[in-house]
């Protein structure tokens, strides 16, 4: 191995699968070997059986659907509003000077701290959960997008002005296309954070969703169901992450060549 040396796609896939194999092996050794009580950590076989029961008889698929809807609903609202504001902040320094102090302040506020207020303002329905995901995602997206747009290569900007491009044309033809691959990567990363916010939202005042199932299972000390819910979140997140990567490679092939 050498630092920063690329790994062949096939080797990368095998290494990724190998980690999961080692992880499950260690988990199995700790639980089947009696080193950890099943009260605190269920074994893989019990987890799979409980997961099947949840899906087949307890309508867990419905909970999964609600959670996915909340994640993507709140994230899409945040992205739609953050993109134009972030681009404007990155392109126009007065806009950045006006918004940046508040955005920097707000992005350090833990989204979970807003739950009591959101319950007062929006109740315990879908609006509260979407709002929590929005708060957790929006300010992070705005600042990261602004930084990306603001870091556009100056030689490209000067070349565009030399060729007669005006301010709006510069944004449309240089700043946005140049920043698009990195913005797509930021969207991919923040979508992962949105999954943490939705579980927090569903732990309080929810009647459906993966977080709701985990809360009910915790009251019953059903660690097998809790672990299954966590694994389902990870699998859905991994699938969405791979879909994002695939889409980004198709939309911005020139960015992938530079990695």
C-alpha positions in Angstrom: 0.0 0.0 0.0 1.1 3.5 -0.8 -0.5 6.8 0.4 -3.2 8.1 -2.0 -2.7 5.2 -4.4 -6.1 4.3 -6.0 -7.6 0.9 -5.4 -9.0 -1.1 -8.3 -12.8 -1.3 -8.2 -12.8 -5.0 -7.7 -10.4 -4.9 -4.8 -12.3 -2.1 -3.2 -15.5 -4.2 -3.4 -13.8 -7.2 -1.9 -12.2 -5.2 0.9 -15.6 -3.6 1.8 -17.3 -7.0 1.9 -14.4 -8.4 4.0 -14.9 -5.8 6.7 -18.6 -6.8 7.1 -17.6 -10.5 7.2 -15.0 -9.8 10.0 -17.6 -7.6 11.8 -20.2 -10.3 11.8 -17.7 -12.9 12.8 -16.6 -10.9 15.9 -20.2 -10.2 16.8 -21.0 -13.9 16.5 -18.0 -14.9 18.6 -19.0 -12.5 21.3 -22.6 -13.5 21.5 -22.7 -17.2 20.7 -19.6 -17.7 22.8 -21.4 -16.4 25.8 -19.0 -13.4 26.4 -21.9 -10.9 26.2 -25.4 -11.5 27.6 -28.2 -11.6 25.1 -30.0 -9.1 27.3 -27.4 -6.5 26.2 -26.5 -7.7 22.7 -28.6 -10.2 20.7 -26.8 -12.7 18.5 -27.0 -12.4 14.6 -29.4 -15.4 14.3 -31.9 -13.9 16.8 -31.7 -10.6 15.1 -32.5 -12.1 11.7 -35.5 -14.0 13.2 -36.9 -11.0 14.9 -36.4 -8.9 11.8 -38.5 -11.4 9.8 -41.2 -11.3 12.4 -41.3 -7.5 12.3 -41.6 -7.5 8.5 -44.0 -10.4 8.2 -46.4 -9.8 11.0 -45.9 -6.4 12.6 -46.0 -4.1 9.6 -42.4 -2.9 9.9 -42.3 -2.2 6.2 -44.8 0.5 6.8 -42.5 2.0 9.4 -39.6 1.9 7.0 -41.6 3.7 4.4 -42.6 6.5 6.8 -39.0 7.0 7.8 -37.7 7.1 4.3 -40.4 9.7 3.4 -39.5 11.9 6.3 -35.8 11.8 5.5 -36.1 12.6 1.9 -39.0 15.1 2.4 -37.1 17.2 4.9 -33.8 16.9 3.0 -35.3 17.9 -0.3 -36.9 21.0 1.2 -33.6 22.0 2.8 -31.7 21.4 -0.4 -34.1 23.3 -2.6 -33.8 26.4 -0.3 -30.1 26.0 0.5 -28.9 25.8 -3.1 -29.9 29.3 -4.3 -28.9 30.9 -1.0 -25.5 29.1 -0.9 -24.8 30.0 -4.5 -25.7 33.7 -3.8 -23.5 33.8 -0.8 -20.6 32.2 -2.6 -20.9 34.5 -5.6 -21.7 37.9 -4.0 -19.6 38.9 -1.0 -22.2 41.4 0.4 -24.8 38.6 0.5 -22.2 36.4 2.3 -21.4 39.2 4.8 -25.1 39.6 5.6 -26.0 35.9 6.0 -22.8 34.2 7.0 -22.7 35.2 10.7 -26.2 33.9 11.4 -25.7 30.7 9.3 -22.4 30.0 11.1 -24.2 30.5 14.4 -27.2 28.4 13.6 -25.3 25.4 12.2 -23.7 24.8 15.6 -27.1 24.6 17.3 -28.0 20.9 17.9 -31.2 20.1 15.9 -32.5 17.9 18.8 -32.6 21.0 21.1 -35.4 22.4 18.9 -37.7 19.4 19.5 -39.6 21.0 22.4 -40.2 24.2 20.5 -41.1 22.3 17.3 -43.7 20.3 19.3 -45.2 23.5 20.6 -45.2 25.1 17.1 -46.1 22.2 14.9 -47.4 19.4 17.2 -46.2 15.9 17.0 -47.2 15.2 13.4 -45.2 15.2 10.2 -44.5 18.9 10.2 -42.5 18.6 13.4 -40.3 15.8 12.0 -39.8 17.4 8.6 -38.9 20.7 10.4 -36.3 18.9 12.5 -34.6 17.4 9.5 -34.7 20.7 7.7 -33.0 22.5 10.6 -30.4 19.9 10.9 -29.6 20.0 7.1 -30.3 23.5 5.9 -27.6 25.5 7.6 -24.9 23.0 7.0 -25.8 22.9 3.3 -25.9 26.7 2.9 -22.4 27.3 4.3 -20.8 24.3 2.5 -22.2 25.3 -0.8 -21.2 29.0 -0.3 -17.6 27.9 0.4 -17.5 25.7 -2.7 -18.8 28.4 -5.0 -16.5 31.0 -3.4 -13.5 28.8 -4.1 -14.0 28.7 -7.9 -10.7 29.0 -9.7 -10.0 32.7 -10.4 -8.4 32.0 -13.7 -11.7 30.6 -15.0 -13.5 33.7 -13.7 -11.0 36.0 -15.4 -11.1 34.1 -18.6 -14.9 34.3 -18.7 -14.8 38.1 -18.2 -12.2 38.4 -20.9 -14.5 36.6 -23.3 -17.3 39.1 -22.5 -19.4 37.1 -20.0 -21.6 39.3 -17.7 -22.3 38.7 -14.1 -25.3 36.5 -14.5 -23.7 34.6 -17.2 -20.7 34.0 -15.0 -22.8 32.4 -12.4 -24.8 30.3 -14.9 -21.9 29.2 -17.1 -18.8 29.2 -14.8 -19.6 29.2 -11.1 -22.4 26.7 -11.0 -21.0 24.1 -13.5 -17.6 24.4 -11.8 -19.0 23.8 -8.3 -21.7 21.3 -9.3 -19.6 18.1 -8.7 -18.5 19.2 -5.2 -22.0 20.4 -4.4 -23.4 17.0 -5.3 -20.9 15.4 -2.9 -22.0 17.8 -0.2 -25.6 16.8 -0.8 -24.6 13.2 -0.5 -22.9 13.7 2.9 -25.6 15.8 4.4 -28.2 13.3 3.4 -26.4 10.9 5.7 -26.7 13.3 8.5 -30.4 13.6 7.9 -30.8 10.0 8.8 -29.6 10.8 12.3 -32.1 13.6 12.7 -35.1 11.5 11.6 -34.4 8.9 14.3 -34.2 11.6 16.9 -37.5 13.0 15.7 -39.1 9.6 15.8 -38.0 8.8 19.3 -40.4 11.4 20.7 -44.1 11.6 19.9 -44.1 9.3 16.9 -46.6 6.5 16.2 -44.7 5.1 13.2 -41.2 4.9 11.8 -38.0 3.0 12.6 -37.2 5.3 15.6 -40.7 4.5 17.0 -40.1 0.8 16.7 -36.7 1.2 18.4 -38.3 3.0 21.3 -40.9 0.3 21.8 -38.2 -2.4 21.6 -36.1 -0.6 24.2 -39.0 -0.7 26.6 -39.2 -4.5 26.1 -35.4 -4.9 26.3 -35.7 -6.5 22.8 -32.1 -5.8 21.6 -32.6 -8.1 18.6 -35.3 -5.8 17.3 -33.2 -2.7 18.1 -30.2 -4.0 16.2 -32.4 -5.0 13.3 -33.8 -1.4 13.1 -30.3 0.0 13.2 -29.1 -2.3 10.5 -32.1 -1.4 8.3 -31.2 2.3 8.6 -27.6 1.5 7.7 -28.6 -0.6 4.6 -31.0 2.1 3.3 -28.4 4.8 3.9 -25.8 2.7 2.1 -28.1 2.2 -0.8 -28.9 5.9 -1.1 -25.2 6.7 -0.8 -24.3 4.3 -3.6 -27.1 5.7 -5.7 -25.8 9.2 -5.1 -22.3 8.2 -6.1 -23.5 6.5 -9.3 -25.6 9.5 -10.2 -22.7 11.9 -9.6 -20.4 9.8 -11.8 -22.9 9.9 -14.6 -23.6 13.6 -14.3 -20.0 14.8 -13.7 -17.7 12.2 -15.3 -14.8 14.8 -15.5 -14.8 15.1 -11.7 -14.4 11.3 -11.2 -11.3 11.3 -13.5 -9.5 13.7 -11.1 -9.8 11.3 -8.1 
